[in-house]
Structures are given as structure tokens and as C-alpha cells.
Amino acid sequence: MRARLEEKQVLTVIKEVKKGDTKAFNLLIQAYQSEVFSLCMRMLKNREDAEEIAQDAFVSAYRKLDTFQATSKFGTWLYRIAYNKCLNKLESNKKFRMDVEWQEAYQTYSSSESSMDELTTKERQQFILLALDQLQEYEAVLLNLYYQNECTLAEMQEILEVPKERLKVQLHRARKRFEIALEGILKGEVKSIL
């Protein structure tokens, strides 16, 4: 979860950075680093690549800050930069690699038959990650933007450049596929967490 900044605060920080206070940009990094990294991780499925691309997204945002017009939220603008950088990375790699931690989590938890009441928060997170990993990349990105990054449909529409009605359908389908994947992992115990 990010160190929350109201949009007014974000705009104030941006003004300070534009005036030459380069250290003020650290506030924006702290506020958005978790969501940007999460988006990159969801798309790239490799911790090192995600860290590199997330860092690169912040560097690009800093360099392009003069072009930010505040017609959308800063977070939306930043996620779009990160999203495009991830697409470029995927295009150059052409291979999707699963992060070692997720692979280990799958081996550890795929055969688990614990009831949801006995699961720790960390175990629940691992099950959610495993279910997300079974989705198509784009579906996982949709759910990540909507739930983790708390983007509105309008913000997602701007980031992904998808018509609103199509985005609603895609998000609905992604939710359904996520539920099916989670049910498969938990063998019918998903109802107790929903």
C-alpha cells in the first residue's frame, strides 16, 4: 500500500520538482513505487525485470514531468508509462519467465487442502498470486490496476487505451476467470473468503 497523497498534494510536489527541487520527486516515488512495481511484476513475471522497468518508469516520468498536463491523475500518467515500458520489455524478450518465489509458492501450496479459516494472510496472498498467474497477462493486469492500484474505469481506459464498454466486459471476464482459477486452487473453498 502506498504512502497516500491526495491529488492536490501530488500536484504541489510536481510544482516543486518543476521549480528545481529534485528531492521532492522522492515523495512521488514513495507514494507510487508499490503500485508501479506490482504492475510491472504482474506483466513481466520476473522480479529483476520488474524492478528495472519500474525504476526506468520513474526515471522517464521525472524526465518527462514537464509534459505532464494534469488532465488526468499523476498515477494514471505514471502507470501508462510503466505499462508501455513493460510492453516494450516483453516485446524484446518474447519469453515469459515465472518468478522463482511464485514457482516455489505453487509447489508448496498447490496440493494444500487447508480450510480458509486456517490460512494466514501470507498464505491467502500466495493463493491469490497463484490464481492471478493462471490468468492471461492482460487479465491479470486489469485486476491489478483495478484492485491493487485502485484505478477507476476511466483511469484504466486512459492507461490501456481501451473503450470503456469493452473494458467493463474485459474486467468482468477477468474477475470470472480469476474466481475459477482460485476455486481450482482451493478446491471449492473460495466461497469462504468472498
C-alpha positions as CSV (number, residue, x, y, z in Angstrom):
1,M,0.0,0.0,0.0
2,R,1.4,3.4,-0.9
3,A,2.0,6.3,1.3
4,R,-1.2,8.1,0.3
5,L,-1.0,11.5,-1.2
6,E,-4.1,13.4,-2.2
7,E,-4.0,14.6,-5.8
8,K,-3.7,18.2,-4.6
9,Q,-0.6,17.2,-2.7
10,V,0.8,15.4,-5.8
11,L,0.3,18.5,-7.9
12,T,2.1,20.6,-5.3
13,V,5.0,18.2,-5.2
14,I,5.1,18.2,-9.0
15,K,5.3,22.1,-9.0
16,E,8.2,21.9,-6.5
17,V,10.1,19.4,-8.7
18,K,9.5,21.6,-11.8
19,K,10.9,24.5,-9.9
20,G,14.1,22.6,-9.3
21,D,13.5,20.7,-6.0
22,T,14.7,17.3,-7.3
23,K,14.4,15.7,-3.9
24,A,10.7,16.3,-3.8
25,F,10.3,13.7,-6.5
26,N,11.2,11.1,-3.8
27,L,7.8,11.8,-2.3
28,L,6.2,10.7,-5.6
29,I,8.4,7.6,-5.7
30,Q,7.4,6.6,-2.2
31,A,3.7,7.2,-3.0
32,Y,3.6,5.1,-6.1
33,Q,6.5,2.6,-6.0
34,S,4.5,-0.3,-4.7
35,E,1.8,0.0,-7.4
36,V,4.2,0.6,-10.2
37,F,6.3,-2.4,-9.2
38,S,3.2,-4.5,-8.8
39,L,2.0,-3.6,-12.3
40,C,5.5,-4.4,-13.7
41,M,5.7,-7.7,-11.8
42,R,2.3,-8.7,-13.0
43,M,3.2,-8.1,-16.6
44,L,6.9,-9.3,-16.6
45,K,6.7,-12.1,-14.0
46,N,10.3,-11.6,-13.2
47,R,11.5,-9.7,-10.1
48,E,14.7,-8.3,-11.6
49,D,13.0,-7.2,-14.8
50,A,10.1,-5.7,-12.8
51,E,12.5,-3.7,-10.6
52,E,14.4,-2.5,-13.6
53,I,11.4,-1.4,-15.6
54,A,9.7,0.2,-12.5
55,Q,12.8,2.2,-11.9
56,D,13.0,3.1,-15.6
57,A,9.4,4.3,-15.5
58,F,10.2,6.7,-12.6
59,V,13.3,8.0,-14.4
60,S,11.2,8.6,-17.5
61,A,8.4,10.2,-15.5
62,Y,11.0,12.5,-13.9
63,R,12.5,13.4,-17.3
64,K,9.0,14.0,-18.9
65,L,7.5,15.7,-15.9
66,D,7.3,19.0,-17.9
67,T,4.9,17.2,-20.3
68,F,2.5,16.2,-17.5
69,Q,-0.5,18.4,-18.1
70,A,-2.7,17.3,-15.1
71,T,-5.6,16.4,-17.5
72,S,-5.5,13.1,-15.7
73,K,-4.2,11.9,-12.4
74,F,-0.5,11.7,-12.0
75,G,-0.9,8.0,-11.1
76,T,-2.7,7.3,-14.3
77,W,0.0,9.0,-16.3
78,L,2.7,7.1,-14.4
79,Y,1.0,3.7,-14.8
80,R,0.7,4.4,-18.6
81,I,4.5,5.0,-18.7
82,A,5.2,1.8,-16.8
83,Y,2.7,-0.2,-18.9
84,N,4.3,0.9,-22.1
85,K,7.8,0.1,-20.8
86,C,6.6,-3.3,-19.8
87,L,5.1,-3.9,-23.3
88,N,8.5,-2.9,-24.8
89,K,10.4,-5.2,-22.5
90,L,8.0,-8.1,-23.3
91,E,8.4,-7.4,-27.0
92,S,12.2,-7.5,-26.7
93,N,12.2,-10.7,-24.6
94,K,9.4,-12.7,-26.2
95,K,9.7,-15.1,-23.3
96,F,7.6,-15.0,-20.1
97,R,9.5,-16.3,-17.1
98,M,7.9,-17.1,-13.8
99,D,9.5,-15.5,-10.7
100,V,11.3,-18.1,-8.5
101,E,9.2,-17.2,-5.5
102,W,5.9,-17.8,-7.3
103,Q,7.2,-21.1,-8.6
104,E,8.1,-22.2,-5.1
105,A,4.7,-21.0,-3.8
106,Y,3.0,-23.1,-6.4
107,Q,4.9,-26.2,-5.4
108,T,4.2,-25.5,-1.7
109,Y,0.6,-24.6,-1.9
110,S,-0.9,-26.4,-5.0
111,S,-1.5,-29.6,-3.0
112,S,-2.7,-27.8,0.1
113,E,-6.2,-28.7,1.4
114,S,-6.3,-26.3,4.4
115,S,-9.6,-24.6,5.1
116,M,-9.6,-20.9,4.5
117,D,-10.2,-20.3,8.3
118,E,-6.7,-21.8,8.9
119,L,-4.9,-19.8,6.3
120,T,-2.6,-17.0,7.3
121,T,-2.7,-13.7,5.4
122,K,0.5,-14.6,3.7
123,E,-0.9,-17.9,2.5
124,R,-4.0,-16.2,1.2
125,Q,-1.8,-13.8,-0.7
126,Q,0.1,-16.7,-2.2
127,F,-3.1,-18.4,-3.3
128,I,-4.2,-15.1,-4.9
129,L,-0.9,-14.8,-6.7
130,L,-1.2,-18.3,-8.0
131,A,-4.7,-17.7,-9.3
132,L,-3.6,-14.5,-11.0
133,D,-0.7,-16.3,-12.5
134,Q,-3.1,-18.7,-14.2
135,L,-4.8,-15.8,-16.0
136,Q,-3.8,-14.3,-19.3
137,E,-1.3,-11.5,-18.8
138,Y,-3.8,-8.8,-19.8
139,E,-6.5,-10.1,-17.4
140,A,-4.0,-10.1,-14.5
141,V,-3.0,-6.5,-15.4
142,L,-6.7,-5.4,-15.4
143,L,-7.3,-6.9,-11.9
144,N,-4.0,-5.5,-10.7
145,L,-4.9,-1.9,-11.9
146,Y,-8.5,-2.1,-10.5
147,Y,-7.9,-3.7,-7.2
148,Q,-4.3,-3.1,-6.1
149,N,-3.7,0.2,-7.8
150,E,-7.3,1.3,-7.2
151,C,-7.7,2.8,-10.6
152,T,-11.1,3.9,-11.8
153,L,-12.5,2.6,-15.0
154,A,-11.8,6.0,-16.6
155,E,-8.2,5.8,-15.5
156,M,-7.8,2.3,-16.7
157,Q,-9.4,3.3,-20.0
158,E,-6.7,6.0,-20.4
159,I,-3.8,3.7,-19.3
160,L,-4.8,0.8,-21.6
161,E,-6.4,2.9,-24.4
162,V,-9.5,0.7,-24.5
163,P,-13.1,1.8,-25.0
164,K,-15.0,1.9,-21.7
165,E,-17.7,-0.6,-22.6
166,R,-15.1,-3.1,-23.8
167,L,-13.0,-2.5,-20.7
168,K,-16.1,-3.3,-18.5
169,V,-16.6,-6.6,-20.3
170,Q,-12.9,-7.5,-20.1
171,L,-12.8,-6.7,-16.4
172,H,-15.9,-8.8,-15.8
173,R,-14.4,-11.8,-17.7
174,A,-11.1,-11.4,-15.8
175,R,-13.0,-11.5,-12.5
176,K,-14.8,-14.6,-13.5
177,R,-11.6,-16.4,-14.7
178,F,-9.9,-15.3,-11.5
179,E,-12.7,-16.9,-9.4
180,I,-12.5,-20.1,-11.4
181,A,-8.7,-20.3,-11.1
182,L,-8.9,-19.6,-7.3
183,E,-11.6,-22.2,-6.9
184,G,-9.4,-24.7,-8.7
185,I,-6.5,-24.0,-6.4
186,L,-8.6,-24.0,-3.2
187,K,-10.8,-26.9,-4.3
188,G,-14.1,-25.1,-3.7
189,E,-13.1,-23.1,-0.6
190,V,-13.1,-19.8,-2.3
191,K,-16.7,-19.1,-1.1
192,S,-15.4,-18.6,2.5
193,I,-13.1,-15.7,1.5
194,L,-15.6,-13.9,-0.8
